[in-house]
């Protein structure tokens, strides 16, 4: 099942795909070791087939949603009791 993200959301790479595809107008295949497991990126847009364009430190890549998870940094508010 495809996970849903929103544009601008921060995501983390939870497993490495067999290869990476650049998010350029003419995509190119790259080896998966360009980005590290656990690296965080930002969703740029949604692409057909369950792919997301994600901006990482070393470039933007098309990543299948199965390799991503949302990063939800929950900062506790000292004024709010839980």
C-alpha positions in Angstrom: 0.0 0.0 0.0 1.3 3.4 -0.9 2.0 5.9 1.9 0.7 9.4 1.6 2.8 12.5 2.3 2.3 16.2 1.8 4.6 18.6 -0.2 7.1 20.1 2.2 6.9 17.3 4.7 10.2 15.9 6.0 10.7 12.2 5.4 13.4 9.6 6.3 14.9 6.9 4.1 14.1 3.6 5.9 15.6 1.2 3.4 17.8 1.6 0.3 16.2 1.0 -3.1 18.3 -1.1 -5.6 19.1 2.1 -7.5 18.1 5.8 -7.4 16.5 7.8 -10.2 17.2 11.5 -10.3 14.2 13.9 -10.3 15.5 15.8 -13.4 13.4 16.4 -16.5 15.5 13.6 -18.1 15.9 11.2 -15.1 19.1 9.2 -14.8 19.8 6.1 -12.7 22.4 6.4 -9.9 23.8 3.9 -7.4 21.9 3.8 -4.1 25.0 4.7 -2.0 24.6 8.4 -3.0 22.3 8.8 0.0 22.6 7.1 3.4 20.1 5.0 5.2 18.2 7.2 7.7 19.0 10.4 5.7 16.2 13.0 5.8 14.8 14.9 2.9 11.9 17.1 1.9 9.0 16.1 -0.3 9.0 18.3 -3.5 6.1 16.7 -5.3 4.1 13.6 -6.1 4.9 11.6 -9.3 2.8 8.8 -10.9 3.2 5.2 -9.7 3.6 5.9 -6.0 6.9 7.9 -6.5 7.8 11.0 -4.6 10.3 13.6 -5.6 12.5 14.1 -2.5 15.2 16.7 -2.0 18.2 15.3 -0.1 21.5 16.9 0.6 23.1 15.4 -2.5 20.2 16.1 -4.9 16.6 15.4 -5.7 15.5 11.8 -6.4 12.4 9.8 -7.2 11.7 7.5 -4.3 9.0 4.9 -4.0 6.8 5.4 -0.9 7.8 2.0 0.5 11.3 3.3 1.2 10.1 6.4 3.1 8.6 7.3 6.4 7.4 10.6 7.8 9.5 12.4 10.3 7.3 13.9 13.0 9.4 15.8 15.4 7.1 16.3 18.4 8.4 19.1 20.6 6.8 19.1 23.9 5.1 22.4 24.9 5.8 23.2 28.5 2.5 25.1 28.8 0.4 22.2 27.7 -0.3 19.2 30.0 -0.7 15.8 28.3 
